[in-house]
Structures are given as structure tokens and as C-alpha cells.
């Protein structure tokens, strides 16, 4: 004991030692009083011996669980159903440590598919829709999920003229050909009424994609296909990204036209795709406030 320290009594020293030694136990017991089901995790949370990780067990059981859900005909398998099939097996071999759906669907399952391409080449894993996609002019709207995006991409077509009969003649479009010139990605839901109030999508021929937080696999696949596969290898960019980026809060949304050197709507509309609204040369590009606002 140094000269500057005050002497402490033996009871106070022993009390401090007991409190430190039983701190984890006290925290676990209080948790069990609030949530009785937490008792199943007592052993895993209070022991420090080396143990098998959830990722290691997932490597062993993932293929079996997928086949259990998909069946012999390789039917579409919901990621959540695969999680239900794997949860018990993984927790049983990891001292009943809790396995959350978020960790399974966003880490364990995608990592396994990336690390085992030969096994997963023909897997048909689908995720719940988390967000929405909407075309301009046609107002075609669908959920941003695996099945919805695959169905939309399968229907992409060149513009088709429909002759007049009982209704006026029109041009039917599905996809970027004749429909829109860029993809407008918004990382949060809830801004659609704002974009509609200023007619953002129709004015600038923007295909809108929104997610609930982090981007999902379906959204990335949709953007890669539209901005990559449907563009020529070289398309001159005559307008900077500021045309799109200036029309939204910088921290909220990003214009996702990133494939094949495409940086703006003009690099797509210059690919020979006729747009359904006025030409890019006559578009109003002066609407550049940091936040969208309705025209007077």
C-alpha cells in the first residue's frame, strides 16, 4: 500500500472482491428474472472455455437445411425457412447460444453461398421484400424482394406499339428501353410521397428503388442488371452526376448508375433508348436545390 492510500477495512475489501467475482452471475440472474427463457443461455454466457463457433456449424449443416426446405425439385427456398431448419442444429452444437435471423440471413447464409459456388450454383434462395421499386410514367410498382425482382427482369422488353381499338394507341414499355434513363436509389423508405409531390421520377425519367436501411441482394442485382447488362460497353457521359444528386439530400439517396462507366442519366439516355417524356436536351435541369420542393 502506498503512503497516499487510505487504509481500508478487511470487510470492505472482501465485499469488493465478491462483487467483482459475481458481477456476470448477478447480471445473468437479473436477466432471467425479467426474461425466464434466458436461462437456456446461462452456461454459454458464464463459461469461457473454447467452443465451436456458429459459422463452423453452419458450414456443416447449411446444405442439408437448404435441401430440407427446397426439396428434391429445387423449389424456391425462403431464407427465413432455411433459418428455422438450421437454428436448432446450430444452437445445439454451440451450447445453446442464441442465433438471430439477422446474423443468419445477412452473414452466415450469404457467406456460405459465396464460399461454396459449386454447391450453391443452382440454389434458389429468396428473401423477403424490404423496400419498393417503381417505374416512371407507367407507375408500375413492386416489392424489392428476390422473386419480385426476378419476375420484373424476366419481363423486360423493347417498346411495343399498340394500335388504337376501343382505346387510344399507346406504346407499352417494361424496363429501361423507352421507359427511363437512370436509377434513383434511396436507402430509406418513406420518401415516396415527397418525390411524387414534385413529380421527380417523371420529370427526370428515374426508376426509383428504396430499401429499409442497408441495400439488399435483390436491389443490387436489379441495379447491376439495368445499369450493366442493358448498356453498351462505352457510352459517353455528357452530363455530370450533379443533375441527379442535386435533386436529393446527399445523406439520404444515391443515383446508382455505376456500370460500364455510366455516371448520369445522359449516359443512359444517349444509348439509343427513346424516353417517354421530353428529350434530355429540353429537360429542365435548373431544379437544383439541395432539397426537392414543389414548383410554383
C-alpha positions, 0 to 999 in steps of 0.5 A: 500500500502506498503512503497516499492510500487510505487504509481500508477495512478487511470487510470492505475489501472482501465485499469488493472482491465478491462483487467483482467475482459475481458481477456476470452471475448477478447480471445473468440472474437479473436477466432471467428474472425479467426474461425466464427463457434466458436461462437456456443461455446461462452456461454459454454466457458464464463459461469461457472455455473454447467452443465451436463457433456458429459459422463452423456449424453452419458450414456443416449443416447449411446444405442439408437445411437448404435441401430440407426446405427446397426439396428434391425439385429445387423449389424456391427456398425462403431464407427465413425457412432455411433459418428455422431448419438450421437454428436448432442444429446450430444452437445445439452444437454451440451450447445453446447460444442464441442465433438471430435471423439477422446474423443468419440471413445477412452473414452466415447464409450469404457467406456460405453461398459465396464460399461454396459456388459449386454447391450453391450454383443452382440454389434458389434462395429468396428473401423477403421484400424490404423496400419498393421499386417503381417505374416512371410514367407507367407507375408500375410498382413492386416489392424489392424482394428476390422473386419480385425482382426476378419476375420484373427482369424476366419481363423486360422488353423493347417498346411495343406499339399498340394500335388504337381499338376501343382505346387510344394507341399507346406504346407499352414499355417494361424496363429501361428501353423507352421507359427511363434513363437512370436509377434513383436509389434511396436507402430509406423508405418513406420518401415516396410521397415527397418525390411524387409531390414534385413529380421527380421520377417523371420529370427526370425519367428515374426508376426509383428503388428504396430499401429499409436501411442497408441495400439488399441482394435483390436491389443490387442485382436489379441495379447491376442488371439495368445499369450493366447488362442493358448498356453498351460497353462505352457510352459517353457521359455528357452530363455530370452526376450533379443533375441527379444528386442535386435533386436529393439530400446527399445523406439520404439517396444515391443515383446508382448508375455505376456500370460500364462507366455510366455516371448520369442519366445522359449516359443512359439516355444517349444509348439509343433508348427513346424516353417517354417524356421530353428529350434530355436536351429540353429537360429542365435541369435548373431544379437544383436545390439541395432539397426537392420542393414543389414548383410554383 
